[in-house]
Amino acid sequence: MSTTPLPGIGVQYDLTTREDRHVSVVAHRDGTRTVNVYQADDPDACLQSLHLTGPESASLIDALMPAHHSPNVLHTTDLGLVAERIELSTHSHWNGRVLGETKMRTDTGASIVAVLRRSGAVPSPAPDFRLAGGDTLIVIGTREGVEAAAAILGQE
């Protein structure tokens, strides 16, 4: 299984089965999923694509693996808040800039509550914290706020 971040869209998961069949799932930021099955003789040619709503995706996920959840969406509550991991590209406009310049909380209502780096986690980064390409930012807010934050952080 391999994963590919799709900035502004979500994450694509690719799997090659034991029978050498290529299947991918695109986990969209809005909770929907697109399941793609590729031709056996041409693993790049899509044979079938199925778009699932959030509830349909949840039902299929439960059928395949109970208690499974997306690794990017950390937690959703009845209050309408989500926490999501957003990777900062090395080509990002924000690479090398300080967190306060993003105006994240002011413009989106979402908060960056931690930054994950190879050197370790930085909880509650201050406005003068310098972002770096490859950082994974933990963002909490409403679904709309987190999507807006992902769009801002995805700027190149």
N, CA, C and O atoms as a GROMACS GRO file, in nm:
protein
  624
    1MET      N    1   0.086  -0.117   0.000
    1MET     CA    2   0.000   0.000   0.000
    1MET      C    3   0.090   0.123   0.000
    1MET      O    4   0.185   0.133   0.078
    2SER      N    5   0.059   0.215  -0.088
    2SER     CA    6   0.132   0.342  -0.089
    2SER      C    7   0.032   0.455  -0.078
    2SER      O    8  -0.084   0.442  -0.119
    3THR      N    9   0.076   0.567  -0.022
    3THR     CA   10  -0.011   0.684  -0.009
    3THR      C   11   0.054   0.801  -0.080
    3THR      O   12   0.176   0.817  -0.082
    4THR      N   13  -0.034   0.883  -0.140
    4THR     CA   14   0.012   1.002  -0.210
    4THR      C   15  -0.076   1.119  -0.167
    4THR      O   16  -0.196   1.117  -0.195
    5PRO      N   17  -0.020   1.221  -0.101
    5PRO     CA   18  -0.100   1.339  -0.068
    5PRO      C   19  -0.143   1.409  -0.197
    5PRO      O   20  -0.063   1.426  -0.289
    6LEU      N   21  -0.268   1.449  -0.203
    6LEU     CA   22  -0.321   1.525  -0.316
    6LEU      C   23  -0.363   1.661  -0.262
    6LEU      O   24  -0.477   1.676  -0.217
    7PRO      N   25  -0.274   1.761  -0.264
    7PRO     CA   26  -0.303   1.891  -0.203
    7PRO      C   27  -0.437   1.948  -0.250
    7PRO      O   28  -0.466   1.954  -0.370
    8GLY      N   29  -0.516   1.990  -0.153
    8GLY     CA   30  -0.646   2.047  -0.181
    8GLY      C   31  -0.754   1.945  -0.210
    8GLY      O   32  -0.871   1.980  -0.219
    9ILE      N   33  -0.716   1.818  -0.225
    9ILE     CA   34  -0.812   1.712  -0.258
    9ILE      C   35  -0.823   1.613  -0.143
    9ILE      O   36  -0.933   1.588  -0.094
   10GLY      N   37  -0.712   1.557  -0.100
   10GLY     CA   38  -0.711   1.456   0.004
   10GLY      C   39  -0.589   1.368  -0.009
   10GLY      O   40  -0.478   1.418  -0.027
   11VAL      N   41  -0.609   1.237   0.000
   11VAL     CA   42  -0.500   1.142  -0.006
   11VAL      C   43  -0.541   1.026  -0.096
   11VAL      O   44  -0.655   0.979  -0.090
   12GLN      N   45  -0.448   0.980  -0.180
   12GLN     CA   46  -0.474   0.863  -0.263
   12GLN      C   47  -0.398   0.745  -0.206
   12GLN      O   48  -0.278   0.753  -0.177
   13TYR      N   49  -0.469   0.633  -0.190
   13TYR     CA   50  -0.411   0.509  -0.143
   13TYR      C   51  -0.410   0.411  -0.261
   13TYR      O   52  -0.513   0.388  -0.324
   14ASP      N   53  -0.294   0.354  -0.290
   14ASP     CA   54  -0.281   0.259  -0.400
   14ASP      C   55  -0.241   0.123  -0.345
   14ASP      O   56  -0.157   0.112  -0.256
   15LEU      N   57  -0.305   0.020  -0.400
   15LEU     CA   58  -0.280  -0.116  -0.356
   15LEU      C   59  -0.269  -0.206  -0.478
   15LEU      O   60  -0.350  -0.197  -0.569
   16THR      N   61  -0.169  -0.292  -0.479
   16THR     CA   62  -0.161  -0.396  -0.579
   16THR      C   63  -0.190  -0.526  -0.507
   16THR      O   64  -0.121  -0.562  -0.412
   17THR      N   65  -0.293  -0.597  -0.553
   17THR     CA   66  -0.336  -0.718  -0.486
   17THR      C   67  -0.242  -0.834  -0.514
   17THR      O   68  -0.152  -0.824  -0.599
   18ARG      N   69  -0.262  -0.942  -0.443
   18ARG     CA   70  -0.184  -1.064  -0.463
   18ARG      C   71  -0.198  -1.115  -0.606
   18ARG      O   72  -0.109  -1.182  -0.657
   19GLU      N   73  -0.312  -1.082  -0.670
   19GLU     CA   74  -0.337  -1.123  -0.808
   19GLU      C   75  -0.288  -1.018  -0.908
   19GLU      O   76  -0.328  -1.020  -1.025
   20ASP      N   77  -0.202  -0.926  -0.863
   20ASP     CA   78  -0.146  -0.817  -0.946
   20ASP      C   79  -0.251  -0.725  -1.005
   20ASP      O   80  -0.237  -0.679  -1.118
   21ARG      N   81  -0.357  -0.698  -0.929
   21ARG     CA   82  -0.459  -0.602  -0.970
   21ARG      C   83  -0.434  -0.472  -0.896
   21ARG      O   84  -0.402  -0.473  -0.777
   22HIS      N   85  -0.447  -0.359  -0.967
   22HIS     CA   86  -0.423  -0.227  -0.910
   22HIS      C   87  -0.558  -0.167  -0.869
   22HIS      O   88  -0.650  -0.156  -0.950
   23VAL      N   89  -0.568  -0.128  -0.743
   23VAL     CA   90  -0.687  -0.063  -0.688
   23VAL      C   91  -0.641   0.064  -0.618
   23VAL      O   92  -0.538   0.064  -0.551
   24SER      N   93  -0.717   0.172  -0.634
   24SER     CA   94  -0.684   0.294  -0.560
   24SER      C   95  -0.810   0.349  -0.495
   24SER      O   96  -0.922   0.329  -0.543
   25VAL      N   97  -0.788   0.419  -0.386
   25VAL     CA   98  -0.896   0.489  -0.317
   25VAL      C   99  -0.848   0.631  -0.294
   25VAL      O  100  -0.741   0.653  -0.238
   26VAL      N  101  -0.928   0.728  -0.339
   26VAL     CA  102  -0.899   0.868  -0.311
   26VAL      C  103  -0.990   0.909  -0.196
   26VAL      O  104  -1.112   0.909  -0.208
   27ALA      N  105  -0.928   0.944  -0.083
   27ALA     CA  106  -1.002   0.992   0.034
   27ALA      C  107  -1.008   1.145   0.022
   27ALA      O  108  -0.910   1.214   0.048
   28HIS      N  109  -1.125   1.195  -0.018
   28HIS     CA  110  -1.142   1.339  -0.037
   28HIS      C  111  -1.160   1.407   0.098
   28HIS      O  112  -1.209   1.346   0.193
   29ARG      N  113  -1.120   1.534   0.105
   29ARG     CA  114  -1.130   1.610   0.230
   29ARG      C  115  -1.273   1.624   0.279
   29ARG      O  116  -1.296   1.643   0.399
   30ASP      N  117  -1.371   1.616   0.189
   30ASP     CA  118  -1.511   1.631   0.231
   30ASP      C  119  -1.571   1.502   0.286
   30ASP      O  120  -1.690   1.498   0.318
   31GLY      N  121  -1.490   1.396   0.299
   31GLY     CA  122  -1.538   1.271   0.355
   31GLY      C  123  -1.582   1.169   0.251
   31GLY      O  124  -1.606   1.054   0.285
   32THR      N  125  -1.593   1.210   0.125
   32THR     CA  126  -1.630   1.115   0.020
   32THR      C  127  -1.507   1.036  -0.021
   32THR      O  128  -1.394   1.074   0.010
   33ARG      N  129  -1.530   0.927  -0.092
   33ARG     CA  130  -1.421   0.843  -0.142
   33ARG      C  131  -1.448   0.809  -0.287
   33ARG      O  132  -1.563   0.795  -0.328
   34THR      N  133  -1.342   0.794  -0.364
   34THR     CA  134  -1.352   0.743  -0.500
   34THR      C  135  -1.268   0.616  -0.505
   34THR      O  136  -1.148   0.617  -0.477
   35VAL      N  137  -1.334   0.504  -0.542
   35VAL     CA  138  -1.267   0.375  -0.552
   35VAL      C  139  -1.245   0.347  -0.700
   35VAL      O  140  -1.340   0.352  -0.779
   36ASN      N  141  -1.121   0.318  -0.738
   36ASN     CA  142  -1.086   0.292  -0.877
   36ASN      C  143  -1.026   0.153  -0.890
   36ASN      O  144  -0.940   0.113  -0.811
   37VAL      N  145  -1.072   0.079  -0.991
   37VAL     CA  146  -1.018  -0.052  -1.023
   37VAL      C  147  -0.960  -0.042  -1.164
   37VAL      O  148  -1.026   0.006  -1.256
   38TYR      N  149  -0.837  -0.089  -1.179
   38TYR     CA  150  -0.766  -0.073  -1.306
   38TYR      C  151  -0.764  -0.204  -1.384
   38TYR      O  152  -0.777  -0.312  -1.326
   39GLN      N  153  -0.747  -0.194  -1.515
   39GLN     CA  154  -0.744  -0.311  -1.602
   39GLN      C  155  -0.626  -0.400  -1.566
   39GLN      O  156  -0.518  -0.351  -1.533
   40ALA      N  157  -0.647  -0.531  -1.574
   40ALA     CA  158  -0.542  -0.627  -1.538
   40ALA      C  159  -0.423  -0.617  -1.633
   40ALA      O  160  -0.309  -0.628  -1.590
   41ASP      N  161  -0.450  -0.596  -1.763
   41ASP     CA  162  -0.341  -0.593  -1.861
   41ASP      C  163  -0.277  -0.455  -1.874
   41ASP      O  164  -0.172  -0.442  -1.937
   42ASP      N  165  -0.339  -0.352  -1.814
   42ASP     CA  166  -0.283  -0.217  -1.817
   42ASP      C  167  -0.314  -0.150  -1.683
   42ASP      O  168  -0.421  -0.091  -1.668
   43PRO      N  169  -0.223  -0.159  -1.586
   43PRO     CA  170  -0.251  -0.107  -1.452
   43PRO      C  171  -0.272   0.044  -1.444
   43PRO      O  172  -0.309   0.096  -1.339
   44ASP      N  173  -0.250   0.115  -1.555
   44ASP     CA  174  -0.275   0.259  -1.557
   44ASP      C  175  -0.410   0.294  -1.617
   44ASP      O  176  -0.453   0.409  -1.608
   45ALA      N  177  -0.479   0.197  -1.678
   45ALA     CA  178  -0.609   0.221  -1.741
   45ALA      C  179  -0.720   0.185  -1.643
   45ALA      O  180  -0.733   0.070  -1.602
   46CYS      N  181  -0.800   0.285  -1.606
   46CYS     CA  182  -0.907   0.264  -1.509
   46CYS      C  183  -1.023   0.189  -1.574
   46CYS      O  184  -1.076   0.232  -1.677
   47LEU      N  185  -1.061   0.077  -1.514
   47LEU     CA  186  -1.170  -0.005  -1.564
   47LEU      C  187  -1.302   0.041  -1.505
   47LEU      O  188  -1.404   0.044  -1.574
   48GLN      N  189  -1.302   0.076  -1.376
   48GLN     CA  190  -1.424   0.115  -1.306
   48GLN      C  191  -1.390   0.217  -1.198
   48GLN      O  192  -1.291   0.202  -1.127
   49SER      N  193  -1.473   0.321  -1.187
   49SER     CA  194  -1.456   0.422  -1.084
   49SER      C  195  -1.590   0.439  -1.013
   49SER      O  196  -1.694   0.453  -1.077
   50LEU      N  197  -1.586   0.437  -0.882
   50LEU     CA  198  -1.708   0.444  -0.802
   50LEU      C  199  -1.691   0.554  -0.698
   50LEU      O  200  -1.601   0.548  -0.614
   51HIS      N  201  -1.779   0.655  -0.703
   51HIS     CA  202  -1.773   0.766  -0.605
   51HIS      C  203  -1.873   0.736  -0.493
   51HIS      O  204  -1.990   0.712  -0.519
   52LEU      N  205  -1.825   0.738  -0.369
   52LEU     CA  206  -1.908   0.707  -0.253
   52LEU      C  207  -1.925   0.829  -0.165
   52LEU      O  208  -1.832   0.906  -0.144
   53THR      N  209  -2.046   0.847  -0.112
   53THR     CA  210  -2.071   0.954  -0.016
   53THR      C  211  -2.002   0.919   0.116
   53THR      O  212  -1.953   0.807   0.133
   54GLY      N  213  -1.999   1.013   0.207
   54GLY     CA  214  -1.941   0.988   0.338
   54GLY      C  215  -2.005   0.868   0.408
   54GLY      O  216  -1.932   0.779   0.453
   55PRO      N  217  -2.139   0.863   0.419
   55PRO     CA  218  -2.203   0.748   0.484
   55PRO      C  219  -2.180   0.615   0.410
   55PRO      O  220  -2.164   0.511   0.472
   56GLU      N  221  -2.179   0.620   0.276
   56GLU     CA  222  -2.151   0.498   0.200
   56GLU      C  223  -2.008   0.451   0.225
   56GLU      O  224  -1.983   0.332   0.240
   57SER      N  225  -1.916   0.546   0.230
   57SER     CA  226  -1.775   0.513   0.259
   57SER      C  227  -1.762   0.450   0.396
   57SER      O  228  -1.691   0.351   0.414
   58ALA      N  229  -1.831   0.508   0.495
   58ALA     CA  230  -1.824   0.456   0.631
   58ALA      C  231  -1.878   0.313   0.636
   58ALA      O  232  -1.821   0.228   0.705
   59SER      N  233  -1.985   0.286   0.564
   59SER     CA  234  -2.040   0.151   0.562
   59SER      C  235  -1.943   0.053   0.499
   59SER      O  236  -1.924  -0.058   0.550
   60LEU      N  237  -1.881   0.093   0.389
   60LEU     CA  238  -1.784   0.005   0.323
   60LEU      C  239  -1.661  -0.016   0.411
   60LEU      O  240  -1.610  -0.127   0.421
   61ILE      N  241  -1.613   0.091   0.474
   61ILE     CA  242  -1.497   0.080   0.564
   61ILE      C  243  -1.529  -0.016   0.678
   61ILE      O  244  -1.446  -0.100   0.713
   62ASP      N  245  -1.648  -0.003   0.737
   62ASP     CA  246  -1.686  -0.092   0.846
   62ASP      C  247  -1.694  -0.237   0.798
   62ASP      O  248  -1.657  -0.328   0.872
   63ALA      N  249  -1.741  -0.256   0.675
   63ALA     CA  250  -1.750  -0.392   0.622
   63ALA      C  251  -1.611  -0.451   0.598
   63ALA      O  252  -1.590  -0.571   0.619
   64LEU      N  253  -1.516  -0.369   0.555
   64LEU     CA  254  -1.381  -0.417   0.526
   64LEU      C  255  -1.295  -0.429   0.651
   64LEU      O  256  -1.220  -0.526   0.665
   65MET      N  257  -1.306  -0.333   0.740
   65MET     CA  258  -1.223  -0.334   0.860
   65MET      C  259  -1.292  -0.253   0.968
   65MET      O  260  -1.280  -0.130   0.970
   66PRO      N  261  -1.363  -0.317   1.058
   66PRO     CA  262  -1.432  -0.244   1.164
   66PRO      C  263  -1.336  -0.155   1.243
   66PRO      O  264  -1.220  -0.190   1.266
   67ALA      N  265  -1.386  -0.041   1.282
   67ALA     CA  266  -1.312   0.056   1.362
   67ALA      C  267  -1.198   0.122   1.285
   67ALA      O  268  -1.111   0.183   1.347
   68HIS      N  269  -1.195   0.110   1.151
   68HIS     CA  270  -1.091   0.174   1.071
   68HIS      C  271  -1.122   0.323   1.060
   68HIS      O  272  -1.239   0.362   1.062
   69HIS      N  273  -1.020   0.404   1.050
   69HIS     CA  274  -1.038   0.546   1.025
   69HIS      C  275  -0.924   0.596   0.939
   69HIS      O  276  -0.817   0.535   0.934
   70SER      N  277  -0.946   0.706   0.872
   70SER     CA  278  -0.843   0.765   0.785
   70SER      C  279  -0.726   0.814   0.870
   70SER      O  280  -0.748   0.877   0.973
   71PRO      N  281  -0.602   0.786   0.828
   71PRO     CA  282  -0.488   0.834   0.906
   71PRO      C  283  -0.473   0.985   0.904
   71PRO      O  284  -0.405   1.040   0.991
   72ASN      N  285  -0.535   1.054   0.809
   72ASN     CA  286  -0.524   1.200   0.806
   72ASN      C  287  -0.625   1.264   0.900
   72ASN      O  288  -0.594   1.363   0.966
   73VAL      N  289  -0.746   1.209   0.908
   73VAL     CA  290  -0.846   1.265   0.998
   73VAL      C  291  -0.824   1.201   1.133
   73VAL      O  292  -0.845   1.081   1.150
   74LEU      N  293  -0.783   1.281   1.230
   74LEU     CA  294  -0.747   1.228   1.360
   74LEU      C  295  -0.869   1.206   1.450
   74LEU      O  296  -0.875   1.108   1.524
   75HIS      N  297  -0.967   1.298   1.443
   75HIS     CA  298  -1.080   1.284   1.533
   75HIS      C  299  -1.192   1.377   1.488
   75HIS      O  300  -1.167   1.491   1.448
   76THR      N  301  -1.312   1.330   1.495
   76THR     CA  302  -1.429   1.413   1.466
   76THR      C  303  -1.522   1.403   1.586
   76THR      O  304  -1.541   1.294   1.640
   77THR      N  305  -1.579   1.514   1.629
   77THR     CA  306  -1.670   1.512   1.743
   77THR      C  307  -1.808   1.558   1.698
   77THR      O  308  -1.825   1.609   1.588
   78ASP      N  309  -1.904   1.538   1.786
   78ASP     CA  310  -2.040   1.584   1.760
   78ASP      C  311  -2.047   1.736   1.756
   78ASP      O  312  -2.149   1.792   1.714
   79LEU      N  313  -1.942   1.803   1.798
   79LEU     CA  314  -1.940   1.949   1.796
   79LEU      C  315  -1.904   2.004   1.658
   79LEU      O  316  -1.910   2.125   1.637
   80GLY      N  317  -1.869   1.916   1.564
   80GLY     CA  318  -1.837   1.960   1.429
   80GLY      C  319  -1.692   1.998   1.409
   80GLY      O  320  -1.660   2.067   1.312
   81LEU      N  321  -1.604   1.956   1.498
   81LEU     CA  322  -1.462   1.986   1.484
   81LEU      C  323  -1.388   1.864   1.433
   81LEU      O  324  -1.421   1.751   1.469
   82VAL      N  325  -1.288   1.887   1.350
   82VAL     CA  326  -1.201   1.780   1.303
   82VAL      C  327  -1.057   1.820   1.325
   82VAL      O  328  -1.024   1.939   1.330
   83ALA      N  329  -0.971   1.722   1.340
   83ALA     CA  330  -0.827   1.743   1.346
   83ALA      C  331  -0.768   1.666   1.229
   83ALA      O  332  -0.799   1.548   1.209
   84GLU      N  333  -0.684   1.733   1.152
   84GLU     CA  334  -0.630   1.669   1.033
   84GLU      C  335  -0.482   1.697   1.020
   84GLU      O  336  -0.433   1.803   1.059
   85ARG      N  337  -0.410   1.600   0.963
   85ARG     CA  338  -0.268   1.616   0.934
   85ARG      C  339  -0.256   1.677   0.794
   85ARG      O  340  -0.316   1.626   0.699
   86ILE      N  341  -0.179   1.785   0.782
   86ILE     CA  342  -0.157   1.848   0.652
   86ILE      C  343  -0.006   1.862   0.634
   86ILE      O  344   0.062   1.926   0.714
   87GLU      N  345   0.045   1.800   0.527
   87GLU     CA  346   0.189   1.805   0.501
   87GLU      C  347   0.222   1.932   0.423
   87GLU      O  348   0.154   1.968   0.327
   88LEU      N  349   0.328   1.998   0.466
   88LEU     CA  350   0.375   2.119   0.399
   88LEU      C  351   0.479   2.079   0.294
   88LEU      O  352   0.583   2.021   0.326
   89SER      N  353   0.450   2.111   0.169
   89SER     CA  354   0.539   2.077   0.059
   89SER      C  355   0.669   2.157   0.067
   89SER      O  356   0.672   2.268   0.121
   90THR      N  357   0.775   2.100   0.014
   90THR     CA  358   0.902   2.173   0.007
   90THR      C  359   0.890   2.291  -0.090
   90THR      O  360   0.972   2.383  -0.085
   91HIS      N  361   0.789   2.287  -0.178
   91HIS     CA  362   0.767   2.396  -0.273
   91HIS      C  363   0.666   2.497  -0.222
   91HIS      O  364   0.630   2.592  -0.292
   92SER      N  365   0.619   2.478  -0.100
   92SER     CA  366   0.516   2.565  -0.043
   92SER      C  367   0.565   2.709  -0.030
   92SER      O  368   0.682   2.735  -0.001
   93HIS      N  369   0.473   2.799  -0.051
   93HIS     CA  370   0.497   2.942  -0.028
   93HIS      C  371   0.543   2.966   0.116
   93HIS      O  372   0.617   3.060   0.144
   94TRP      N  373   0.498   2.880   0.209
   94TRP     CA  374   0.523   2.899   0.352
   94TRP      C  375   0.653   2.834   0.400
   94TRP      O  376   0.691   2.852   0.515
   95ASN      N  377   0.721   2.758   0.314
   95ASN     CA  378   0.847   2.695   0.351
   95ASN      C  379   0.949   2.803   0.390
   95ASN      O  380   0.985   2.888   0.308
   96GLY      N  381   0.995   2.799   0.515
   96GLY     CA  382   1.092   2.897   0.564
   96GLY      C  383   1.030   3.020   0.625
   96GLY      O  384   1.102   3.105   0.679
   97ARG      N  385   0.900   3.033   0.620
   97ARG     CA  386   0.833   3.150   0.680
   97ARG      C  387   0.782   3.115   0.819
   97ARG      O  388   0.773   2.998   0.857
   98VAL      N  389   0.749   3.218   0.895
   98VAL     CA  390   0.699   3.194   1.031
   98VAL      C  391   0.549   3.170   1.029
   98VAL      O  392   0.477   3.221   0.943
   99LEU      N  393   0.504   3.092   1.124
   99LEU     CA  394   0.364   3.050   1.133
   99LEU      C  395   0.268   3.169   1.136
   99LEU      O  396   0.163   3.164   1.073
  100GLY      N  397   0.302   3.274   1.208
  100GLY     CA  398   0.214   3.389   1.221
  100GLY      C  399   0.180   3.455   1.088
  100GLY      O  400   0.073   3.514   1.074
  101GLU      N  401   0.270   3.445   0.990
  101GLU     CA  402   0.245   3.504   0.858
  101GLU      C  403   0.129   3.439   0.786
  101GLU      O  404   0.069   3.500   0.697
  102THR      N  405   0.095   3.315   0.821
  102THR     CA  406  -0.015   3.246   0.753
  102THR      C  407  -0.151   3.306   0.788
  102THR      O  408  -0.247   3.291   0.713
  103LYS      N  409  -0.160   3.376   0.903
  103LYS     CA  410  -0.288   3.430   0.954
  103LYS      C  411  -0.395   3.321   0.958
  103LYS      O  412  -0.512   3.347   0.934
  104MET      N  413  -0.351   3.200   0.989
  104MET     CA  414  -0.438   3.082   0.984
  104MET      C  415  -0.564   3.096   1.068
  104MET      O  416  -0.675   3.081   1.016
  105ARG      N  417  -0.549   3.125   1.194
  105ARG     CA  418  -0.666   3.133   1.282
  105ARG      C  419  -0.757   3.249   1.243
  105ARG      O  420  -0.879   3.235   1.247
  106THR      N  421  -0.700   3.362   1.206
  106THR     CA  422  -0.777   3.480   1.167
  106THR      C  423  -0.856   3.455   1.039
  106THR      O  424  -0.974   3.490   1.030
  107ASP      N  425  -0.790   3.394   0.938
  107ASP     CA  426  -0.853   3.378   0.807
  107ASP      C  427  -0.942   3.253   0.795
  107ASP      O  428  -1.033   3.251   0.713
  108THR      N  429  -0.915   3.150   0.877
  108THR     CA  430  -0.990   3.024   0.861
  108THR      C  431  -1.065   2.981   0.986
  108THR      O  432  -1.158   2.901   0.977
  109GLY      N  433  -1.024   3.032   1.102
  109GLY     CA  434  -1.081   2.985   1.228
  109GLY      C  435  -1.018   2.855   1.274
  109GLY      O  436  -1.048   2.808   1.384
  110ALA      N  437  -0.930   2.797   1.193
  110ALA     CA  438  -0.861   2.672   1.228
  110ALA      C  439  -0.729   2.704   1.298
  110ALA      O  440  -0.669   2.809   1.276
  111SER      N  441  -0.686   2.613   1.383
  111SER     CA  442  -0.562   2.633   1.460
  111SER      C  443  -0.462   2.523   1.429
  111SER      O  444  -0.498   2.406   1.417
  112ILE      N  445  -0.336   2.562   1.417
  112ILE     CA  446  -0.227   2.466   1.405
  112ILE      C  447  -0.182   2.437   1.547
  112ILE      O  448  -0.121   2.522   1.612
  113VAL      N  449  -0.213   2.316   1.595
  113VAL     CA  450  -0.188   2.284   1.735
  113VAL      C  451  -0.058   2.208   1.757
  113VAL      O  452  -0.011   2.197   1.871
  114ALA      N  453   0.002   2.157   1.650
  114ALA     CA  454   0.130   2.088   1.662
  114ALA      C  455   0.194   2.077   1.525
  114ALA      O  456   0.126   2.081   1.422
  115VAL      N  457   0.326   2.064   1.524
  115VAL     CA  458   0.401   2.041   1.401
  115VAL      C  459   0.488   1.919   1.425
  115VAL      O  460   0.560   1.910   1.524
  116LEU      N  461   0.480   1.824   1.332
  116LEU     CA  462   0.560   1.703   1.340
  116LEU      C  463   0.676   1.714   1.243
  116LEU      O  464   0.657   1.743   1.125
  117ARG      N  465   0.797   1.691   1.294
  117ARG     CA  466   0.918   1.695   1.214
  117ARG      C  467   0.998   1.569   1.243
  117ARG      O  468   0.972   1.500   1.341
  118ARG      N  469   1.094   1.542   1.157
  118ARG     CA  470   1.181   1.427   1.183
  118ARG      C  471   1.250   1.441   1.318
  118ARG      O  472   1.275   1.342   1.386
  119SER      N  473   1.281   1.564   1.355
  119SER     CA  474   1.351   1.588   1.482
  119SER      C  475   1.259   1.574   1.602
  119SER      O  476   1.306   1.573   1.716
  120GLY      N  477   1.128   1.565   1.579
  120GLY     CA  478   1.033   1.549   1.689
  120GLY      C  479   0.911   1.636   1.673
  120GLY      O  480   0.900   1.712   1.577
  121ALA      N  481   0.821   1.625   1.767
  121ALA     CA  482   0.697   1.701   1.766
  121ALA      C  483   0.715   1.835   1.836
  121ALA      O  484   0.788   1.846   1.935
  122VAL      N  485   0.647   1.937   1.782
  122VAL     CA  486   0.648   2.069   1.843
  122VAL      C  487   0.502   2.101   1.878
  122VAL      O  488   0.426   2.142   1.791
  123PRO      N  489   0.464   2.082   2.005
  123PRO     CA  490   0.326   2.113   2.043
  123PRO      C  491   0.307   2.264   2.057
  123PRO      O  492   0.400   2.335   2.096
  124SER      N  493   0.189   2.312   2.026
  124SER     CA  494   0.152   2.452   2.041
  124SER      C  495   0.258   2.548   1.986
  124SER      O  496   0.312   2.630   2.060
  125PRO      N  497   0.289   2.539   1.856
  125PRO     CA  498   0.392   2.628   1.801
  125PRO      C  499   0.350   2.775   1.812
  125PRO      O  500   0.234   2.810   1.787
  126ALA      N  501   0.444   2.859   1.847
  126ALA     CA  502   0.420   3.003   1.862
  126ALA      C  503   0.416   3.070   1.724
  126ALA      O  504   0.462   3.011   1.626
  127PRO      N  505   0.363   3.191   1.716
  127PRO     CA  506   0.357   3.262   1.587
  127PRO      C  507   0.494   3.281   1.522
  127PRO      O  508   0.502   3.295   1.400
  128ASP      N  509   0.603   3.282   1.601
  128ASP     CA  510   0.735   3.301   1.542
  128ASP      C  511   0.802   3.168   1.504
  128ASP      O  512   0.919   3.166   1.466
  129PHE      N  513   0.727   3.056   1.513
  129PHE     CA  514   0.780   2.926   1.474
  129PHE      C  515   0.800   2.923   1.323
  129PHE      O  516   0.709   2.956   1.248
  130ARG      N  517   0.920   2.883   1.278
  130ARG     CA  518   0.953   2.880   1.135
  130ARG      C  519   0.913   2.746   1.075
  130ARG      O  520   0.960   2.641   1.119
  131LEU      N  521   0.826   2.750   0.973
  131LEU     CA  522   0.780   2.630   0.903
  131LEU      C  523   0.886   2.581   0.806
  131LEU      O  524   0.968   2.659   0.757
  132ALA      N  525   0.884   2.450   0.779
  132ALA     CA  526   0.980   2.392   0.686
  132ALA      C  527   0.911   2.288   0.600
  132ALA      O  528   0.822   2.217   0.646
  133GLY      N  529   0.952   2.279   0.474
  133GLY     CA  530   0.899   2.177   0.384
  133GLY      C  531   0.919   2.040   0.446
  133GLY      O  532   1.025   2.010   0.500
  134GLY      N  533   0.816   1.957   0.436
  134GLY     CA  534   0.820   1.825   0.497
  134GLY      C  535   0.754   1.821   0.634
  134GLY      O  536   0.726   1.713   0.686
  135ASP      N  537   0.728   1.939   0.694
  135ASP     CA  538   0.655   1.943   0.821
  135ASP      C  539   0.516   1.885   0.800
  135ASP      O  540   0.455   1.902   0.695
  136THR      N  541   0.466   1.817   0.902
  136THR     CA  542   0.326   1.775   0.905
  136THR      C  543   0.260   1.858   1.012
  136THR      O  544   0.297   1.851   1.130
  137LEU      N  545   0.160   1.937   0.972
  137LEU     CA  546   0.091   2.025   1.065
  137LEU      C  547  -0.039   1.960   1.111
  137LEU      O  548  -0.115   1.908   1.030
  138ILE      N  549  -0.064   1.963   1.240
  138ILE     CA  550  -0.188   1.913   1.296
  138ILE      C  551  -0.280   2.034   1.309
  138ILE      O  552  -0.254   2.126   1.388
  139VAL      N  553  -0.388   2.033   1.231
  139VAL     CA  554  -0.480   2.147   1.223
  139VAL      C  555  -0.615   2.105   1.279
  139VAL      O  556  -0.668   2.000   1.243
  140ILE      N  557  -0.672   2.188   1.366
  140ILE     CA  558  -0.804   2.160   1.425
  140ILE      C  559  -0.896   2.276   1.393
  140ILE      O  560  -0.857   2.393   1.402
  141GLY      N  561  -1.019   2.242   1.355
  141GLY     CA  562  -1.121   2.343   1.326
  141GLY      C  563  -1.245   2.277   1.270
  141GLY      O  564  -1.259   2.155   1.274
  142THR      N  565  -1.334   2.358   1.216
  142THR     CA  566  -1.448   2.302   1.147
  142THR      C  567  -1.400   2.239   1.017
  142THR      O  568  -1.288   2.267   0.973
  143ARG      N  569  -1.479   2.156   0.955
  143ARG     CA  570  -1.442   2.094   0.828
  143ARG      C  571  -1.406   2.203   0.726
  143ARG      O  572  -1.306   2.192   0.656
  144GLU      N  573  -1.488   2.309   0.720
  144GLU     CA  574  -1.463   2.418   0.626
  144GLU      C  575  -1.333   2.490   0.658
  144GLU      O  576  -1.257   2.525   0.568
  145GLY      N  577  -1.308   2.514   0.787
  145GLY     CA  578  -1.187   2.582   0.830
  145GLY      C  579  -1.062   2.502   0.798
  145GLY      O  580  -0.962   2.557   0.753
  146VAL      N  581  -1.068   2.371   0.820
  146VAL     CA  582  -0.953   2.285   0.791
  146VAL      C  583  -0.929   2.278   0.641
  146VAL      O  584  -0.814   2.276   0.597
  147GLU      N  585  -1.036   2.275   0.561
  147GLU     CA  586  -1.020   2.275   0.414
  147GLU      C  587  -0.958   2.407   0.368
  147GLU      O  588  -0.872   2.407   0.280
  148ALA      N  589  -1.000   2.518   0.428
  148ALA     CA  590  -0.942   2.648   0.393
  148ALA      C  591  -0.795   2.653   0.434
  148ALA      O  592  -0.711   2.708   0.362
  149ALA      N  593  -0.763   2.596   0.551
  149ALA     CA  594  -0.624   2.591   0.596
  149ALA      C  595  -0.539   2.509   0.500
  149ALA      O  596  -0.426   2.547   0.468
  150ALA      N  597  -0.592   2.396   0.454
  150ALA     CA  598  -0.519   2.312   0.358
  150ALA      C  599  -0.493   2.389   0.228
  150ALA      O  600  -0.386   2.377   0.169
  151ALA      N  601  -0.590   2.467   0.185
  151ALA     CA  602  -0.572   2.546   0.062
  151ALA      C  603  -0.463   2.651   0.081
  151ALA      O  604  -0.380   2.672  -0.008
  152ILE      N  605  -0.463   2.717   0.197
  152ILE     CA  606  -0.361   2.819   0.226
  152ILE      C  607  -0.223   2.754   0.233
  152ILE      O  608  -0.128   2.805   0.175
  153LEU      N  609  -0.214   2.643   0.304
  153LEU     CA  610  -0.084   2.576   0.321
  153LEU      C  611  -0.035   2.512   0.192
  153LEU      O  612   0.085   2.487   0.176
  154GLY      N  613  -0.126   2.485   0.100
  154GLY     CA  614  -0.088   2.425  -0.028
  154GLY      C  615  -0.040   2.524  -0.132
  154GLY      O  616   0.000   2.485  -0.241
  155GLN      N  617  -0.043   2.655  -0.099
  155GLN     CA  618   0.004   2.757  -0.193
  155GLN      C  619   0.152   2.737  -0.226
  155GLN      O  620   0.234   2.713  -0.138
  156GLU      N  621   0.184   2.748  -0.353
  156GLU     CA  622   0.325   2.735  -0.394
  156GLU      C  623   0.376   2.866  -0.446
  156GLU      O  624   0.493   2.875  -0.486
   0.00000   0.00000   0.00000
